[in-house]
Amino acid sequence: MSYISKTITSAHNDEIKQLARLAQSPRERRKQQTMLLEGIHLTESCLDAGIVPERVYLNEAAAAHPEVQVLLRRLSAPTVVITVPETVLAKATALASAGELLALCPRPQPRPSLAGASRVMLEDIQDPGNLGTILRCAAAAGVYDVMLSKGCVDVYSPKVLRAGMGAHFALNIHEQADLCAELARYDGRKLVTHLEGSTSLYAQDLRGPVAFVFGNEGAGVSAEALALADARVRIPMPGHTESLNVAMAATVCLFERVRQLETAAG
């Protein structure tokens, strides 16, 4: 064992209280520049990305779990592993019951955007499930850069992290971006999905660099961002529905790009 080991037994411990505040407060997480990973899979994805957890809070009841033991063998100082009773860990999780562990990690810092690459731009997305699903889709579709406006829900909230299923660590995520400024200087195509779009998504050539802009669940994309778009595209819906959920719309768009690239590659 090369990590630092501790034990906490009381839910009234100051460290557990601080952990609960981090779980509940986006402001506190941003202030501390941290994120909370719930469970084995997310913590493994974090380690695979080269991010070292500061502290791991281990559910005493899961300490002997084989996957937990494998993960613990990957840890070393300065990571501190703190064993806590399940009832205590439950105070600091948004889940119905405590998982195997919670990992407290530094937020990844964004790197410069890739020149000549496609990107996803998200304006005021509020639902954590939608945001996490879009990130997962972007990672699966091979789009590396994701930019989020200041009005988006905290991208490193526990709910978004769970919905992303590790996608955060495969992406270059820019928080609180000025989307209009980014759109204005983007050299590729700029597409916005719109219910009253004048052209079908499937009529667009998506083989080159494309910025896909997706807007708020209720209000859609702002007038300012719409004005900077090259095209307002609609997703054909011959069935009986008015619109698609924003995460579903993003999935359709991103994988139409994949389809076109695959077709062009033969």
Number of C-alpha atoms within 10 A of each C-alpha: 10 13 16 14 14 12 13 16 16 14 18 11 12 10 12 20 14 13 20 18 16 24 21 16 13 19 12 15 21 15 10 12 14 20 24 27 28 23 17 18 15 22 24 17 18 22 17 13 14 11 16 19 25 15 19 22 24 26 23 19 16 18 16 10 10 10 13 17 12 12 14 17 11 12 19 15 14 13 19 20 24 19 21 23 19 19 16 19 27 18 19 22 22 14 12 7 12 23 18 20 26 26 24 21 21 16 15 20 11 13 11 9 16 11 10 12 16 26 25 21 23 24 26 22 27 17 17 22 17 20 26 25 23 27 32 22 21 25 21 16 17 16 21 19 24 25 21 24 19 16 15 20 18 24 23 24 22 22 21 22 27 20 18 26 16 23 23 24 20 20 20 22 22 20 20 15 19 14 18 19 11 13 18 12 8 18 14 17 17 23 22 24 26 19 15 10 15 11 16 14 22 15 8 14 14 21 16 13 17 22 26 20 24 26 22 17 17 11 10 19 20 14 8 10 19 19 11 15 20 13 20 20 22 20 19 13 10 7 6 6 7 8 14 14 11 22 21 15 16 23 20 16 21 24 16 19 23 18 15 16 15 11 10 9 7 6
